[in-house]
């Protein structure tokens, strides 16, 4: 069966300088090459979202997080409803940097996924083990997957497998490992939601994806795209990654 492929940029807290240029250049590239092999999504900082969305490019946009309530006294936070009303179609939830620095818990992530699902945002749910957890990787991934709400609409769910030790380090698991870990994740999903539903969920790889390794990673049969950090900030590099599907 054919799953949707995604090439997703996670700009993190970057992009103030030249962001419009980068988006325009990626947009031109996607249009010029009539690229249809993956859906291209950019998740910039919140302050840049509206400008980009209003510019009406062929690119989809998403937030990097959302709160688990709609509104209220939560200084510094943004809700799924707000992302939706700004025109976002996607939201990243559970990125390891938020788990680490914002101390996001499984319970909280479960509520965030739930509310993003209610607003029909496509959820890019990040999971991945730390270096010290490699030996118990499967157990860690399984417990992170337990944050998925029972009632989630599978059409709104994308999983991003991002080994924490691979993010921004230039290191990645081997190509064979990536494929087999993705297969493990699909089997874990299958136990939770059933085999046929699990076959439809796109599982992306993230962690030091760059123009040189993208083609090897993105053409693995278990990999349905990439979540790209550093290399998504340069339009040339990100465009090369977009072109890496065979
Ligand atoms: P990286 O980041 O591509 O810079 O390793 C990926 C991510 O954190 O999503």
py3Dmol code that shows the C-alpha trace and the ligand (Angstrom):
import py3Dmol

protein = """\
ATOM      1  CA  UNK A   1       0.000   0.000   0.000  1.00  0.00           C
ATOM      2  CA  UNK A   2       1.148   3.528  -0.730  1.00  0.00           C
ATOM      3  CA  UNK A   3       1.580   5.774   2.273  1.00  0.00           C
ATOM      4  CA  UNK A   4       1.824   9.562   1.994  1.00  0.00           C
ATOM      5  CA  UNK A   5       5.420  10.801   2.093  1.00  0.00           C
ATOM      6  CA  UNK A   6       6.333  14.020   3.862  1.00  0.00           C
ATOM      7  CA  UNK A   7       9.389  16.275   3.826  1.00  0.00           C
ATOM      8  CA  UNK A   8       8.980  18.469   6.884  1.00  0.00           C
ATOM      9  CA  UNK A   9      11.155  21.375   7.988  1.00  0.00           C
ATOM     10  CA  UNK A  10      11.479  22.026  11.697  1.00  0.00           C
ATOM     11  CA  UNK A  11      13.018  25.486  11.936  1.00  0.00           C
ATOM     12  CA  UNK A  12      13.055  25.441  15.757  1.00  0.00           C
ATOM     13  CA  UNK A  13      13.889  28.958  17.097  1.00  0.00           C
ATOM     14  CA  UNK A  14      15.558  30.047  13.849  1.00  0.00           C
ATOM     15  CA  UNK A  15      14.637  31.829  10.679  1.00  0.00           C
ATOM     16  CA  UNK A  16      14.531  35.539  11.423  1.00  0.00           C
ATOM     17  CA  UNK A  17      17.116  36.379   8.798  1.00  0.00           C
ATOM     18  CA  UNK A  18      16.129  35.638   5.250  1.00  0.00           C
ATOM     19  CA  UNK A  19      13.153  33.445   6.149  1.00  0.00           C
ATOM     20  CA  UNK A  20      10.931  34.843   3.395  1.00  0.00           C
ATOM     21  CA  UNK A  21      13.665  34.232   0.836  1.00  0.00           C
ATOM     22  CA  UNK A  22      14.055  30.637   2.000  1.00  0.00           C
ATOM     23  CA  UNK A  23      10.311  29.935   1.806  1.00  0.00           C
ATOM     24  CA  UNK A  24      10.003  31.584  -1.621  1.00  0.00           C
ATOM     25  CA  UNK A  25      12.954  29.706  -2.968  1.00  0.00           C
ATOM     26  CA  UNK A  26      11.636  26.336  -1.694  1.00  0.00           C
ATOM     27  CA  UNK A  27       8.225  27.195  -3.114  1.00  0.00           C
ATOM     28  CA  UNK A  28       9.760  28.038  -6.520  1.00  0.00           C
ATOM     29  CA  UNK A  29      11.744  24.814  -6.453  1.00  0.00           C
ATOM     30  CA  UNK A  30       8.700  22.686  -5.636  1.00  0.00           C
ATOM     31  CA  UNK A  31       6.691  24.370  -8.407  1.00  0.00           C
ATOM     32  CA  UNK A  32       9.496  24.279 -10.980  1.00  0.00           C
ATOM     33  CA  UNK A  33      10.259  20.614 -10.472  1.00  0.00           C
ATOM     34  CA  UNK A  34       6.532  19.819 -10.186  1.00  0.00           C
ATOM     35  CA  UNK A  35       7.600  17.859  -7.175  1.00  0.00           C
ATOM     36  CA  UNK A  36       4.880  15.424  -6.231  1.00  0.00           C
ATOM     37  CA  UNK A  37       6.759  12.698  -4.415  1.00  0.00           C
ATOM     38  CA  UNK A  38       6.255  14.112  -0.939  1.00  0.00           C
ATOM     39  CA  UNK A  39       4.179  16.771   0.786  1.00  0.00           C
ATOM     40  CA  UNK A  40       6.408  19.648   1.775  1.00  0.00           C
ATOM     41  CA  UNK A  41       5.664  21.253   5.136  1.00  0.00           C
ATOM     42  CA  UNK A  42       7.515  24.040   6.944  1.00  0.00           C
ATOM     43  CA  UNK A  43       7.174  24.557  10.699  1.00  0.00           C
ATOM     44  CA  UNK A  44       8.692  27.981  11.437  1.00  0.00           C
ATOM     45  CA  UNK A  45       8.509  29.918  14.723  1.00  0.00           C
ATOM     46  CA  UNK A  46       4.946  31.102  15.494  1.00  0.00           C
ATOM     47  CA  UNK A  47       5.632  34.770  14.669  1.00  0.00           C
ATOM     48  CA  UNK A  48       6.454  33.927  11.037  1.00  0.00           C
ATOM     49  CA  UNK A  49       3.462  31.702  10.387  1.00  0.00           C
ATOM     50  CA  UNK A  50       0.812  34.225   9.381  1.00  0.00           C
ATOM     51  CA  UNK A  51       3.009  36.046   6.876  1.00  0.00           C
ATOM     52  CA  UNK A  52       3.966  32.810   5.192  1.00  0.00           C
ATOM     53  CA  UNK A  53       0.435  31.443   5.135  1.00  0.00           C
ATOM     54  CA  UNK A  54      -0.919  34.713   3.732  1.00  0.00           C
ATOM     55  CA  UNK A  55       1.714  34.664   0.996  1.00  0.00           C
ATOM     56  CA  UNK A  56      -0.208  31.726  -0.524  1.00  0.00           C
ATOM     57  CA  UNK A  57       2.635  29.497  -1.562  1.00  0.00           C
ATOM     58  CA  UNK A  58       2.194  25.854  -2.532  1.00  0.00           C
ATOM     59  CA  UNK A  59       3.763  24.849   0.778  1.00  0.00           C
ATOM     60  CA  UNK A  60       1.908  23.686   3.879  1.00  0.00           C
ATOM     61  CA  UNK A  61       2.714  25.155   7.273  1.00  0.00           C
ATOM     62  CA  UNK A  62       2.623  23.889  10.807  1.00  0.00           C
ATOM     63  CA  UNK A  63       3.323  24.921  14.380  1.00  0.00           C
ATOM     64  CA  UNK A  64       6.116  23.419  16.488  1.00  0.00           C
ATOM     65  CA  UNK A  65       3.890  22.814  19.518  1.00  0.00           C
ATOM     66  CA  UNK A  66       0.445  23.533  20.952  1.00  0.00           C
ATOM     67  CA  UNK A  67      -1.011  23.758  24.435  1.00  0.00           C
ATOM     68  CA  UNK A  68      -3.492  21.180  25.659  1.00  0.00           C
ATOM     69  CA  UNK A  69      -6.161  23.803  26.401  1.00  0.00           C
ATOM     70  CA  UNK A  70      -7.948  26.106  23.969  1.00  0.00           C
ATOM     71  CA  UNK A  71      -7.352  29.339  25.860  1.00  0.00           C
ATOM     72  CA  UNK A  72      -6.650  30.687  29.303  1.00  0.00           C
ATOM     73  CA  UNK A  73      -3.957  31.971  31.631  1.00  0.00           C
ATOM     74  CA  UNK A  74      -0.999  30.178  30.049  1.00  0.00           C
ATOM     75  CA  UNK A  75       1.600  32.843  29.376  1.00  0.00           C
ATOM     76  CA  UNK A  76       3.751  32.164  26.364  1.00  0.00           C
ATOM     77  CA  UNK A  77       1.672  29.296  25.018  1.00  0.00           C
ATOM     78  CA  UNK A  78      -0.341  28.809  21.836  1.00  0.00           C
ATOM     79  CA  UNK A  79      -3.383  26.603  21.272  1.00  0.00           C
ATOM     80  CA  UNK A  80      -4.307  24.162  18.525  1.00  0.00           C
ATOM     81  CA  UNK A  81      -7.341  26.330  17.816  1.00  0.00           C
ATOM     82  CA  UNK A  82      -5.049  29.355  17.285  1.00  0.00           C
ATOM     83  CA  UNK A  83      -2.812  27.418  14.913  1.00  0.00           C
ATOM     84  CA  UNK A  84      -5.857  26.269  12.995  1.00  0.00           C
ATOM     85  CA  UNK A  85      -7.276  29.782  12.774  1.00  0.00           C
ATOM     86  CA  UNK A  86      -3.904  31.065  11.510  1.00  0.00           C
ATOM     87  CA  UNK A  87      -4.192  28.568   8.638  1.00  0.00           C
ATOM     88  CA  UNK A  88      -1.874  25.814   9.863  1.00  0.00           C
ATOM     89  CA  UNK A  89      -2.596  22.267   8.830  1.00  0.00           C
ATOM     90  CA  UNK A  90       0.137  20.595  10.873  1.00  0.00           C
ATOM     91  CA  UNK A  91       1.614  20.635  14.355  1.00  0.00           C
ATOM     92  CA  UNK A  92       4.710  18.981  15.801  1.00  0.00           C
ATOM     93  CA  UNK A  93       4.033  17.416  19.200  1.00  0.00           C
ATOM     94  CA  UNK A  94       6.476  15.792  21.610  1.00  0.00           C
ATOM     95  CA  UNK A  95       9.746  16.916  20.057  1.00  0.00           C
ATOM     96  CA  UNK A  96      12.610  15.694  22.254  1.00  0.00           C
ATOM     97  CA  UNK A  97      13.758  19.273  22.881  1.00  0.00           C
ATOM     98  CA  UNK A  98      10.358  20.045  24.426  1.00  0.00           C
ATOM     99  CA  UNK A  99      10.327  16.793  26.378  1.00  0.00           C
ATOM    100  CA  UNK A 100      13.756  17.761  27.726  1.00  0.00           C
ATOM    101  CA  UNK A 101      13.595  21.547  28.257  1.00  0.00           C
ATOM    102  CA  UNK A 102       9.874  22.058  28.842  1.00  0.00           C
ATOM    103  CA  UNK A 103       9.600  18.794  30.811  1.00  0.00           C
ATOM    104  CA  UNK A 104       6.604  17.660  28.783  1.00  0.00           C
ATOM    105  CA  UNK A 105       5.101  14.498  30.231  1.00  0.00           C
ATOM    106  CA  UNK A 106       3.297  11.598  28.528  1.00  0.00           C
ATOM    107  CA  UNK A 107       0.017  12.693  30.099  1.00  0.00           C
ATOM    108  CA  UNK A 108       0.417  16.237  28.775  1.00  0.00           C
ATOM    109  CA  UNK A 109       1.398  14.970  25.329  1.00  0.00           C
ATOM    110  CA  UNK A 110      -1.664  12.749  25.282  1.00  0.00           C
ATOM    111  CA  UNK A 111      -3.861  15.821  25.907  1.00  0.00           C
ATOM    112  CA  UNK A 112      -2.022  17.883  23.290  1.00  0.00           C
ATOM    113  CA  UNK A 113      -2.472  15.196  20.646  1.00  0.00           C
ATOM    114  CA  UNK A 114      -6.109  14.906  21.618  1.00  0.00           C
ATOM    115  CA  UNK A 115      -6.846  18.608  21.204  1.00  0.00           C
ATOM    116  CA  UNK A 116      -4.827  18.933  17.979  1.00  0.00           C
ATOM    117  CA  UNK A 117      -6.825  15.999  16.630  1.00  0.00           C
ATOM    118  CA  UNK A 118     -10.073  17.752  17.605  1.00  0.00           C
ATOM    119  CA  UNK A 119      -9.045  20.731  15.485  1.00  0.00           C
ATOM    120  CA  UNK A 120      -8.169  18.403  12.648  1.00  0.00           C
ATOM    121  CA  UNK A 121      -4.512  19.336  12.568  1.00  0.00           C
ATOM    122  CA  UNK A 122      -2.140  16.699  11.264  1.00  0.00           C
ATOM    123  CA  UNK A 123       0.021  15.714  14.199  1.00  0.00           C
ATOM    124  CA  UNK A 124       3.711  15.010  13.708  1.00  0.00           C
ATOM    125  CA  UNK A 125       4.297  13.039  16.884  1.00  0.00           C
ATOM    126  CA  UNK A 126       8.000  12.694  17.714  1.00  0.00           C
ATOM    127  CA  UNK A 127       9.443   9.685  19.472  1.00  0.00           C
ATOM    128  CA  UNK A 128      13.004   8.505  19.945  1.00  0.00           C
ATOM    129  CA  UNK A 129      15.498   7.159  22.425  1.00  0.00           C
ATOM    130  CA  UNK A 130      18.389   8.933  24.115  1.00  0.00           C
ATOM    131  CA  UNK A 131      21.933   7.609  23.739  1.00  0.00           C
ATOM    132  CA  UNK A 132      21.732   5.951  27.171  1.00  0.00           C
ATOM    133  CA  UNK A 133      18.511   4.206  26.120  1.00  0.00           C
ATOM    134  CA  UNK A 134      19.683   2.522  22.923  1.00  0.00           C
ATOM    135  CA  UNK A 135      19.666  -0.909  24.553  1.00  0.00           C
ATOM    136  CA  UNK A 136      16.066  -0.454  25.698  1.00  0.00           C
ATOM    137  CA  UNK A 137      14.976   1.418  22.587  1.00  0.00           C
ATOM    138  CA  UNK A 138      11.892  -0.666  21.887  1.00  0.00           C
ATOM    139  CA  UNK A 139      10.620  -0.246  25.430  1.00  0.00           C
ATOM    140  CA  UNK A 140      11.139   3.535  25.235  1.00  0.00           C
ATOM    141  CA  UNK A 141       9.403   3.821  21.861  1.00  0.00           C
ATOM    142  CA  UNK A 142       6.522   1.703  23.089  1.00  0.00           C
ATOM    143  CA  UNK A 143       6.046   3.851  26.160  1.00  0.00           C
ATOM    144  CA  UNK A 144       6.194   7.060  24.062  1.00  0.00           C
ATOM    145  CA  UNK A 145       3.565   5.609  21.724  1.00  0.00           C
ATOM    146  CA  UNK A 146       1.316   5.049  24.732  1.00  0.00           C
ATOM    147  CA  UNK A 147       0.648   8.829  24.712  1.00  0.00           C
ATOM    148  CA  UNK A 148      -1.489   8.343  21.609  1.00  0.00           C
ATOM    149  CA  UNK A 149      -5.151   8.813  22.525  1.00  0.00           C
ATOM    150  CA  UNK A 150      -7.430   5.848  21.806  1.00  0.00           C
ATOM    151  CA  UNK A 151      -9.779   7.944  19.697  1.00  0.00           C
ATOM    152  CA  UNK A 152      -7.224   9.547  17.416  1.00  0.00           C
ATOM    153  CA  UNK A 153      -8.190   9.852  13.776  1.00  0.00           C
ATOM    154  CA  UNK A 154      -5.430   7.878  12.070  1.00  0.00           C
ATOM    155  CA  UNK A 155      -5.597  10.233   9.085  1.00  0.00           C
ATOM    156  CA  UNK A 156      -4.284  12.964  11.386  1.00  0.00           C
ATOM    157  CA  UNK A 157      -1.333  11.004  12.670  1.00  0.00           C
ATOM    158  CA  UNK A 158       2.258  11.072  11.419  1.00  0.00           C
ATOM    159  CA  UNK A 159       5.053   9.545  13.499  1.00  0.00           C
ATOM    160  CA  UNK A 160       8.560  11.014  13.405  1.00  0.00           C
ATOM    161  CA  UNK A 161      11.237   8.688  14.722  1.00  0.00           C
ATOM    162  CA  UNK A 162      14.079  10.907  15.904  1.00  0.00           C
ATOM    163  CA  UNK A 163      16.848   9.305  17.947  1.00  0.00           C
ATOM    164  CA  UNK A 164      17.773  12.085  20.379  1.00  0.00           C
ATOM    165  CA  UNK A 165      21.495  11.346  19.942  1.00  0.00           C
ATOM    166  CA  UNK A 166      21.189  11.923  16.185  1.00  0.00           C
ATOM    167  CA  UNK A 167      19.607  15.376  16.406  1.00  0.00           C
ATOM    168  CA  UNK A 168      22.028  18.086  15.311  1.00  0.00           C
ATOM    169  CA  UNK A 169      25.042  15.801  15.816  1.00  0.00           C
ATOM    170  CA  UNK A 170      25.789  14.598  12.287  1.00  0.00           C
ATOM    171  CA  UNK A 171      25.357  11.023  13.539  1.00  0.00           C
ATOM    172  CA  UNK A 172      22.611   8.667  12.403  1.00  0.00           C
ATOM    173  CA  UNK A 173      21.798   5.009  12.916  1.00  0.00           C
ATOM    174  CA  UNK A 174      22.939   2.862   9.974  1.00  0.00           C
ATOM    175  CA  UNK A 175      20.590   2.631   7.000  1.00  0.00           C
ATOM    176  CA  UNK A 176      19.724  -0.953   7.955  1.00  0.00           C
ATOM    177  CA  UNK A 177      19.014   0.074  11.541  1.00  0.00           C
ATOM    178  CA  UNK A 178      16.722   2.900  10.455  1.00  0.00           C
ATOM    179  CA  UNK A 179      14.650   0.524   8.350  1.00  0.00           C
ATOM    180  CA  UNK A 180      14.401  -2.106  11.065  1.00  0.00           C
ATOM    181  CA  UNK A 181      13.535   0.428  13.807  1.00  0.00           C
ATOM    182  CA  UNK A 182      10.765   1.808  11.597  1.00  0.00           C
ATOM    183  CA  UNK A 183       9.474  -1.720  11.148  1.00  0.00           C
ATOM    184  CA  UNK A 184       9.551  -2.175  14.940  1.00  0.00           C
ATOM    185  CA  UNK A 185       7.555   1.053  15.337  1.00  0.00           C
ATOM    186  CA  UNK A 186       4.965  -0.130  12.825  1.00  0.00           C
ATOM    187  CA  UNK A 187       4.665  -3.432  14.685  1.00  0.00           C
ATOM    188  CA  UNK A 188       4.202  -1.586  17.981  1.00  0.00           C
ATOM    189  CA  UNK A 189       1.521   0.571  16.338  1.00  0.00           C
ATOM    190  CA  UNK A 190      -0.104  -2.525  14.922  1.00  0.00           C
ATOM    191  CA  UNK A 191      -0.461  -3.971  18.427  1.00  0.00           C
ATOM    192  CA  UNK A 192      -2.053  -0.740  19.621  1.00  0.00           C
ATOM    193  CA  UNK A 193      -4.407   0.120  16.790  1.00  0.00           C
ATOM    194  CA  UNK A 194      -4.541  -2.939  14.561  1.00  0.00           C
ATOM    195  CA  UNK A 195      -2.548  -4.070  11.571  1.00  0.00           C
ATOM    196  CA  UNK A 196      -4.478  -2.444   8.752  1.00  0.00           C
ATOM    197  CA  UNK A 197      -4.626   0.982  10.408  1.00  0.00           C
ATOM    198  CA  UNK A 198      -0.954   0.847  11.287  1.00  0.00           C
ATOM    199  CA  UNK A 199      -0.086   0.226   7.622  1.00  0.00           C
ATOM    200  CA  UNK A 200      -1.521   3.619   6.713  1.00  0.00           C
ATOM    201  CA  UNK A 201       0.515   5.703   9.133  1.00  0.00           C
ATOM    202  CA  UNK A 202       3.495   7.539   7.692  1.00  0.00           C
ATOM    203  CA  UNK A 203       6.622   7.063   9.789  1.00  0.00           C
ATOM    204  CA  UNK A 204       9.285   9.689   9.121  1.00  0.00           C
ATOM    205  CA  UNK A 205      12.927   9.662  10.104  1.00  0.00           C
ATOM    206  CA  UNK A 206      14.555  12.699  11.733  1.00  0.00           C
ATOM    207  CA  UNK A 207      18.035  13.407  13.088  1.00  0.00           C
ATOM    208  CA  UNK A 208      20.905  14.800  10.985  1.00  0.00           C
ATOM    209  CA  UNK A 209      19.181  14.300   7.635  1.00  0.00           C
ATOM    210  CA  UNK A 210      21.202  16.225   5.028  1.00  0.00           C
ATOM    211  CA  UNK A 211      21.566  16.351   1.228  1.00  0.00           C
ATOM    212  CA  UNK A 212      24.228  13.606   1.309  1.00  0.00           C
ATOM    213  CA  UNK A 213      22.371  10.962   3.309  1.00  0.00           C
ATOM    214  CA  UNK A 214      18.786  11.836   2.307  1.00  0.00           C
ATOM    215  CA  UNK A 215      18.532   9.574  -0.707  1.00  0.00           C
ATOM    216  CA  UNK A 216      19.723   6.473   1.210  1.00  0.00           C
ATOM    217  CA  UNK A 217      17.317   7.173   4.071  1.00  0.00           C
ATOM    218  CA  UNK A 218      14.270   8.359   2.151  1.00  0.00           C
ATOM    219  CA  UNK A 219      14.188   5.440  -0.242  1.00  0.00           C
ATOM    220  CA  UNK A 220      14.036   2.765   2.464  1.00  0.00           C
ATOM    221  CA  UNK A 221      10.780   0.849   2.215  1.00  0.00           C
ATOM    222  CA  UNK A 222       9.831   1.575   5.833  1.00  0.00           C
ATOM    223  CA  UNK A 223      10.640   5.295   5.733  1.00  0.00           C
ATOM    224  CA  UNK A 224       7.891   7.655   4.640  1.00  0.00           C
ATOM    225  CA  UNK A 225       9.780  10.922   4.688  1.00  0.00           C
ATOM    226  CA  UNK A 226      11.901  13.130   6.912  1.00  0.00           C
ATOM    227  CA  UNK A 227      11.677  15.699   9.665  1.00  0.00           C
ATOM    228  CA  UNK A 228      14.619  17.997   9.012  1.00  0.00           C
ATOM    229  CA  UNK A 229      16.120  20.546  11.391  1.00  0.00           C
ATOM    230  CA  UNK A 230      19.424  22.249  10.509  1.00  0.00           C
ATOM    231  CA  UNK A 231      19.424  21.360   6.810  1.00  0.00           C
ATOM    232  CA  UNK A 232      15.943  22.847   6.364  1.00  0.00           C
ATOM    233  CA  UNK A 233      17.200  26.378   7.058  1.00  0.00           C
ATOM    234  CA  UNK A 234      19.079  26.566   3.756  1.00  0.00           C
ATOM    235  CA  UNK A 235      16.831  26.438   0.717  1.00  0.00           C
ATOM    236  CA  UNK A 236      19.477  24.703  -1.427  1.00  0.00           C
ATOM    237  CA  UNK A 237      19.988  21.901   1.089  1.00  0.00           C
ATOM    238  CA  UNK A 238      16.294  21.447   1.778  1.00  0.00           C
ATOM    239  CA  UNK A 239      15.516  21.442  -1.947  1.00  0.00           C
ATOM    240  CA  UNK A 240      18.104  18.709  -2.472  1.00  0.00           C
ATOM    241  CA  UNK A 241      16.469  16.663   0.271  1.00  0.00           C
ATOM    242  CA  UNK A 242      13.068  17.205  -1.380  1.00  0.00           C
ATOM    243  CA  UNK A 243      14.581  15.859  -4.622  1.00  0.00           C
ATOM    244  CA  UNK A 244      15.992  12.723  -2.982  1.00  0.00           C
ATOM    245  CA  UNK A 245      12.983  10.425  -3.460  1.00  0.00           C
ATOM    246  CA  UNK A 246      13.405   8.077  -6.366  1.00  0.00           C
TER     247      UNK A 246
END
"""
ligand_1 = """\
9
LIG
P 18.441 18.014 12.773
O 17.117 18.176 13.683
O 17.987 17.704 11.390
O 19.136 19.334 12.883
O 19.231 16.893 13.363
C 16.006 17.360 13.482
C 14.918 17.705 14.475
O 15.243 18.041 15.625
O 13.725 17.642 14.133
"""
view = py3Dmol.view(width=600, height=400)
view.addModel(protein, "pdb")
view.setStyle({"model": 0}, {"cartoon": {"style": "trace"}})
view.addModel(ligand_1, "xyz")
view.setStyle({"model": 1}, {"stick": {}})
view.zoomTo()
view.show()
